[in-house]
Structures are given as C-alpha cells and as structure tokens.
Amino acid sequence: MSSPVFEAMLYGPLAEGLDLNIHDDPPEAFEWLLEYMYKGQTHLPTVPLTVQIYQLASKYQIEALMTLCSEHLQATLTASNLPEMYDTAVLLEDSKLLRHCSQVVNHSPTAVLSSPEFGHLSRSALKHLLQHPLHITTEVVLLRALLNWGRCQKSTTSLRKVIMDFLPMVRFLAMTTDEFVENVMPAGVLTLEETSAILMNIKEVRDVPLPTLCCQIREKRLCYDDSLLRSVTLHTLHRFPRSKKSARGSIFVHSSQEQILIMNMRVVGTIQLGKLECKAINPTSGIATVNVKDGSGNVLHTATTEGSVVDFEEPVTLNPDASHSVTVCLEGHWPRGEMGDFMAAEEEVRVEGKMAYTEGRLGSVTLFFWSFN
C-alpha cells in the first residue's frame, strides 16, 4: 500500500514468495522506513540518517516520504552540513533542495569548502558544486578543500592524480607569491617545472608559458552583485515604554550637525556593508551625509543621500574584532540622541550595539550586506 516497488517485489510476476531478503539497505534507515509505513512516524532523525531514508524513499517510490525528507533537509541545511546532503540532492535531482544548497554556497562558500564533511562528497557532486561562482577571498580556500577531499578518497594513486580533474579550476594566478609558496608548493601536487612557471607568471615575467593545467584567470572571485545582498533589520530593545506625547516632545530635532545613528556596533563574522535604510533620515533640504567610522572615530566611508536609503559606492568592510559607528549630518528631522541596545541575526551573522530611537517608537535600521564567510 505504501510502495509500488514492494508490491511488485512481493506480489508481482517476479515475486519469489512471501519472504523478501534485503541486503543493501542501511538497517537503521530501513527500520525507520517501516515505522513510517506501519505507524505513521514522521519525526525525522539526524541529517545523515534522513539522507539515507530519503534515498530509500526514492528507491521504493514512497513519494510522500520523499517530500517529507526533502523539506526537512531544506529546513536544517547549513554551510557545515551541506556536503552531507549535496550528493543526495544531485543524485535524486531534487531541484528545491539544490536551489537551497546553491543559496548557501553563494552566501557562505568558505564555510562550505572548510566543512569537515567536505571530503565525503562524491566526485560527481564535487564537480557539480564547483560550478558555483564561489565568492571566496582567496584561492587558498579552494585549494585546501580539494586537498582535503583528495586525501579523504583513500586512493592508492597519488594525490595529484586524484584531484587532477579539479586543479584547472584553481586560479593560481590570483594568488600572491606568499600564498603560492606557503600553500601550493608544500602540497606536492605540481611538478618543479610547473611551480616555477606559475610563480613567474604570478610575478608577470614575460614570455613564460603556463602549464596546461593552470587556469589563466587572474581576477579574484569576490563579486558584489545585488542579487547576493542579504539584509538584517536592527530594532532597539527599549525596556521602558513611554507615552506618545512624551516621545513626540523629546525625540525629534532640526539640526545640520553630525548625529549618531549607530554606535559600538560589533559583528560576528566579517561583512561587507552595501547600503542601509533608515526612515529617520528625512532631509528637508539638500542631502544627508552618512559616515561609517571605526572605533577610533576614523571615517571608513562616506556617502550621501536625498532619501532614507544610503548606497555606498564600494563595500564597507566591518570586521568582528573592531567596533564601528554610523553618523548622519542633515537638515531635517532627526532623533535627539536617545540610544537603545539592539541585537539582530541573519543566519550565522550577528550584529549588536546601540542605536538612536526613531519616530518615538522602537528604532529600526536595515543593513544590506554581503557575507562570504
């Protein structure tokens, strides 16, 4: 009743009797499958076991269970456990799960490539994954991932032969000489002649031919495309409610002086700030000037706006080991300096600090950023 495959195996023309011996299926996953069919079990277990159950559901054509497994994996997907389910997503051609995986790879490529489970990818799944843009800050991340994957294959052939198909995907020419010497040479996957030729090309020595396995691209992979922007909205954690009359009477001023919007802002995980939106920025004449500063008050970037959205011409890097502030200079409505704590998170990115109140209510500022950790 649950599986047309079981029906054919037990009662179809090829049935060999009422006993069915199954040798290839993981016992724990098969036991869970029986619990699902006979008792309606729907509480899925850990990701590795869910992956096995999903494969069995596909094998025995239990479509409702396939959907249940796919949705569960989508909901529990992270950068660290993505390699565990990527094989299955590719094998079963699960477009929804693959789309979620692609989002994670695009947003957190370094975490995916550095995952302890990365070495368990099949060759076909690895090839599929490497078709993503991989917005990593250095090619060393990709090289280390390939070396780790190659060693995990436990092959009797050399490491070079195991990863040979993927070496042309590494942009050696985008590395610095230090990165190449410290990471590529000790790996032993290139010959002395290849190493020498690539190093001279990194240094842009003329008329030195590149080895055939070397990618000719010099550009780094980071791409600040708007489609990859993420956002997090900051709300103040005001603990003492005030009346609307009190709020109206104390919060807004007209000033052309520099005012603090955010102070003591710290992030978990490096982010590149692309733009911010704050409805409190409401200039009545001219434009507003927005400054992003480091903890010492040094201006990292300046932008101007005539409305509530501020676009930065270049991404502003906010590092987790420093505090930052955002100030605004405008002629128009502006909160008078009341500051409230905020803490917000978007997946692995967390932001906290203090922010000016806006509109007499809990403050709200939205940060639009890139994060490729």
C-alpha positions, 0 to 999 in steps of 0.5 A: 500500500505504501510502495509500488516497488514492494508490491511488485517485489512481493506480489508481482510476476517476479515475486519469489514468495512471501519472504523478501531478503534485503541486503543493501539497505542501511538497517537503521534507515530501513527500520525507520522506513517501516515505522513510517509505513506501519505507524505513521512516524514522521519525526525525522532523525539526524541529517545523515540518517534522513539522507539515507531514508530519503534515498530509500524513499526514492528507491521504493517510490514512497513519494510522500516520504520523499517530500517529507525528507526533502523539506526537512533537509531544506529546513536544517541545511547549513554551510557545515552540513551541506556536503552531507546532503549535496550528493543526495540532492544531485543524485535524486535531482531534487531541484528545491533542495539544490536551489537551497544548497546553491543559496548557501554556497553563494552566501557562505562558500568558505564555510562550505569548502572548510566543512569537515564533511567536505571530503565525503562528497562524491566526485560527481557532486564535487564537480557539480558544486564547483560550478558555483561562482564561489565568492571566496577571498582567496584561492587558498580556500579552494585549494585546501578543500580539494586537498582535503577531499583528495586525501579523504578518497583513500586512493592508492594513486597519488594525490595529484592524480586524484584531484587532477580533474579539479586543479584547472579550476584553481586560479593560481594566478590570483594568488600572491607569491606568499600564498603560492609558496606557503600553500601550493608548493608544500602540497606536492601536487605540481611538478618543479617545472610547473611551480616555477612557471606559475610563480613567474607568471604570478610575478608577470615575467614575460614570455613564460608559458603556463602549464596546461593545467593552470587556469589563466584567470587572474581576477579574484572571485569576490563579486558584489552583485545585488542579487547576493545582498542579504539584509538584517533589520536592527530594532532597539530593545527599549525596556521602558515604554513611554507615552506618545506625547512624551516621545513626540516632545523629546525625540525629534530635532532640526539640526545640520550637525553630525548625529549618531545613528549607530554606535559600538556596533560589533559583528560576528563574522566579517561583512561587507556593508552595501547600503542601509535604510533608515526612515529617520533620515528625512532631509528637508533640504539638500542631502544627508551625509552618512559616515561609517567610522571605526572605533577610533572615530576614523571615517571608513566611508562616506556617502550621501543621500536625498532619501532614507536609503544610503548606497555606498559606492564600494563595500564597507568592510566591518570586521568582528574584532573592531567596533564601528559607528554610523553618523548622519549630518542633515537638515531635517528631522532627526532623533535627539540622541536617545540610544537603545541596545539592539541585537539582530541575526541573519543566519550565522551573522550577528550584529549588536550595539546601540542605536538612536530611537526613531519616530518615538517608537522602537528604532529600526535600521536595515543593513544590506550586506554581503557575507562570504564567510 
